[in-house]
Amino acid sequence: MDTLEFSRRRFLLASGTAVAAVHAPRLWAQAAPGGAKPGQGRLVVVFLRGAYDGLSAFVPYADADYYSLRPNIAIAAPDGSAQTALRLDNSFALHPALAPLLPLWQQGVLGFVPAAGLPVPNRSHFDAQYQMEIAQSGKTSAAPGWLNKVATFNGSATSALGVGEANPAILAGTASVRLIPRGQAAQRTGVLANDTTRQALLDLYAGNDRISEAFRQGAGSRMQSAQELSTEKMAADGRRMAALPEAAAGRVDAALPGTQAQNAQMLAASNGAADPVGLQLDAQHLGTLMRNDRQLRIGFLSAGGWETHANQGHATGQLAGRLGNLATGIAQLRQDFSAPGDVIVVMSEFGRTAAENGSRGTDHGFGNTLWLIGNRIHGGRWHGQWTGLAPGNLNDKRDLPAHHDYRAVLAQLLRGTFALPDSALASVLPGASWDTRLDGLLRQA
């Protein structure tokens, strides 16, 4: 059958076949929403490693099954008190720990897709994370990350910045990427601070081979980033000191909050990502560096600690603490990424079971809530399909279904933020389809 007989929005993205290659320029043929042009937007992805519980973050309080499935860990329906959810609309409410983000909803720049995820359930943290980072389900061999692919279409030498992880799969690939460590370590140059050591290393890697070139680029990036962040910190400290009463000026220095104790299972599921307690500082660093270099249009952060198999808590407790730290980090990002075309995405490898387990926690699930923040987002509302938590509507009678392929959400964003042509979308998100149920996610100019 001729592929052109299909609706252009329903047609499967090119997947490398000869037919797809021939017709790729005509797939998804449509103007970018709002007349967006390359260079108008920046994209920041926050990956919550360990499968956070979206049913606690965005509470389906109007669904009676939610409370019967979670007698001990459900977030109470909104009644205006501090221990209940914050009403968003007639279906959903926000976890009280996420209160700093409520103004974004009220301003119409925060929206969410309540039931998104991988096309096929995969309850392995590592496999699911990797497949989501390369945007290819079922693939376990080496492949470039989808954010790295987006960077190849940006046209600048280095357009992507990763904060926190040494080598995240989502940024792996041929495009040059700038990486800095998490926390205060990003302000330090390590062994490169010593002039003799630095010169010895540069002499050792003075050749024209790929390893030497990569080292020199990384060393230069590390030195530049540390200098920029240190300068910014000094300026911020100066402003803070100037604003304090003289009696308080000597009490400014305070230790950073200690990392919460995590068991081996939690650490493994986090896959190298730090607890969200440090996310605000990482977000500050990301904002500083991307503000100083406007060619950096792609940012990546991650936060671990979401493996809540036991003692998850409700309005307070283990999960609430992590959500509170996450809210602080996201609010920080919004300060720096609030230009008309900027978009922040918060995603996780899968959700958690609809019902609590015997340890008052939740186990590995399927569908999950995917967050979207930006002026172009049609916020103050949720998007896509929601069928509730009745047993017959659950995946395997246990999990929230993934009504929407997460890549279909990304396609909407990449079309609007980067104005990627059809061939580029087919490369970045191989095998994905346009989902008309998500139309309207972005505002029209």
MOURMO-V238776 format. One record per backbone hydrogen bond with DSSP energy under -0.5 kcal/mol. NH is the residue of the N-H (numbers start at 0). CO is the residue of the C=O. E is the energy in kcal/mol with one decimal. If there is no record, write none. Layout:
NH	CO	E
NH	CO	E
//
This chain:
4	1	-1.9
5	2	-1.6
9	6	-0.9
10	6	-1.4
12	431	-2.7
20	16	-2.3
21	17	-2.0
22	18	-2.0
23	19	-1.5
25	22	-2.3
26	22	-0.7
26	23	-1.3
27	7	-1.2
28	25	-1.3
34	31	-2.1
35	32	-1.1
39	36	-1.8
40	416	-0.6
42	296	-2.7
43	342	-2.4
44	298	-2.6
45	344	-3.2
46	44	-0.6
46	300	-2.5
47	45	-0.6
47	346	-3.2
48	46	-1.0
48	302	-1.7
50	47	-0.9
53	51	-1.1
55	52	-1.5
56	52	-1.5
57	53	-2.7
58	56	-0.6
58	92	-2.7
60	58	-2.1
61	90	-1.2
62	59	-2.1
63	61	-0.7
65	62	-1.2
66	62	-0.7
66	63	-0.5
67	63	-1.5
68	64	-2.4
69	65	-1.0
73	69	-1.5
75	73	-0.5
75	82	-0.5
83	80	-1.2
84	75	-2.8
85	93	-3.1
86	84	-0.7
87	91	-2.2
88	91	-2.0
92	58	-1.8
93	85	-3.3
94	56	-2.2
97	94	-2.3
98	95	-1.5
100	97	-2.4
101	98	-1.6
103	100	-0.9
104	100	-1.3
105	101	-2.3
106	102	-2.1
107	104	-1.1
108	103	-2.6
109	103	-1.0
110	371	-2.7
111	380	-0.8
112	369	-2.4
113	111	-0.6
113	382	-0.6
115	367	-2.8
116	403	-2.0
124	122	-0.6
127	123	-2.7
128	124	-2.5
129	125	-2.3
130	126	-2.8
131	127	-2.0
132	128	-2.0
133	129	-1.7
134	130	-0.8
135	130	-1.6
138	135	-1.1
144	171	-2.9
145	132	-2.4
146	169	-1.0
147	169	-1.4
148	144	-1.8
149	145	-1.9
150	146	-1.9
151	147	-1.3
152	148	-0.6
152	149	-1.4
153	150	-1.5
158	175	-0.8
159	175	-0.6
160	297	-2.6
161	177	-2.8
162	299	-2.6
163	179	-2.4
170	167	-1.6
171	168	-1.1
175	156	-0.6
177	159	-2.7
178	176	-0.5
179	161	-2.3
181	163	-0.7
184	181	-0.9
185	182	-1.5
186	183	-1.7
187	184	-1.5
191	188	-1.6
192	189	-1.8
193	190	-1.2
194	192	-0.6
197	193	-3.0
198	194	-2.4
199	195	-2.2
200	196	-2.4
201	197	-2.4
202	198	-2.5
203	199	-2.1
204	200	-2.0
205	202	-1.1
212	208	-2.4
213	209	-2.5
214	210	-2.3
215	211	-2.5
216	212	-2.2
217	213	-2.6
218	214	-3.0
219	215	-2.4
220	216	-2.4
221	217	-2.6
222	218	-2.4
223	219	-2.4
224	220	-2.9
225	221	-2.4
226	222	-2.1
227	223	-2.5
228	224	-2.8
229	225	-2.4
230	226	-2.4
231	227	-2.3
232	228	-2.4
233	229	-2.4
234	230	-2.1
235	231	-2.6
236	232	-3.0
237	233	-2.2
238	234	-2.2
239	235	-2.4
240	236	-2.8
241	237	-2.3
242	238	-1.3
243	239	-0.7
243	240	-1.0
247	244	-1.3
248	244	-1.0
248	245	-0.6
250	247	-2.1
251	248	-0.9
266	262	-2.3
267	263	-2.3
268	264	-2.3
269	265	-1.7
270	266	-0.7
270	267	-1.1
271	266	-0.7
272	269	-2.1
275	303	-0.8
277	274	-1.6
278	275	-1.6
281	277	-1.8
282	278	-2.8
283	279	-2.2
284	280	-2.3
285	281	-2.6
286	282	-2.5
287	283	-2.6
288	284	-2.4
289	285	-2.3
290	286	-1.8
291	287	-1.9
292	288	-1.6
293	291	-0.5
295	292	-1.8
296	158	-1.7
296	294	-1.1
297	158	-1.9
298	42	-2.8
299	160	-1.9
300	44	-2.5
302	46	-2.3
303	273	-3.8
305	48	-1.0
307	305	-1.6
308	306	-1.0
310	358	-2.7
311	359	-2.3
312	359	-0.6
313	315	-2.0
317	310	-0.5
318	311	-2.5
320	316	-2.2
321	317	-1.5
322	318	-2.7
323	319	-2.2
324	320	-1.8
325	321	-2.4
326	322	-2.7
327	323	-1.7
328	324	-2.0
329	325	-2.8
330	326	-2.5
331	327	-1.8
332	328	-2.1
333	329	-2.4
334	330	-1.2
335	331	-1.1
335	332	-0.6
336	332	-2.3
340	39	-0.7
341	338	-1.6
342	41	-2.6
343	372	-3.0
344	43	-2.8
345	370	-1.5
346	45	-2.3
346	344	-0.5
348	47	-0.6
350	365	-1.7
352	362	-2.2
353	397	-2.7
354	397	-0.5
355	68	-2.0
356	360	-2.7
359	356	-1.6
361	307	-2.6
364	350	-2.5
366	399	-3.1
367	115	-2.5
369	112	-2.3
370	345	-2.1
371	110	-2.3
372	343	-2.4
373	108	-2.5
374	338	-0.5
375	341	-0.5
376	373	-0.9
377	440	-3.3
378	107	-1.8
378	376	-2.1
379	109	-2.9
382	111	-2.6
383	436	-0.6
392	389	-2.4
393	390	-1.2
394	398	-3.0
396	393	-1.0
397	394	-2.2
398	394	-2.5
399	351	-0.5
402	114	-0.6
402	400	-1.0
403	114	-1.6
405	116	-2.2
407	404	-1.5
408	404	-1.0
409	405	-2.0
410	406	-2.3
411	407	-1.4
412	408	-1.7
413	409	-3.1
414	410	-2.1
415	411	-1.7
416	412	-3.5
417	413	-1.6
418	413	-0.6
418	414	-0.5
419	413	-1.2
424	420	-2.3
425	421	-2.3
426	422	-1.3
427	423	-2.7
428	424	-2.6
429	426	-0.6
430	13	-0.7
431	428	-1.8
433	10	-0.6
435	433	-0.7
437	434	-1.9
438	435	-1.5
440	437	-1.7
442	375	-3.6
//
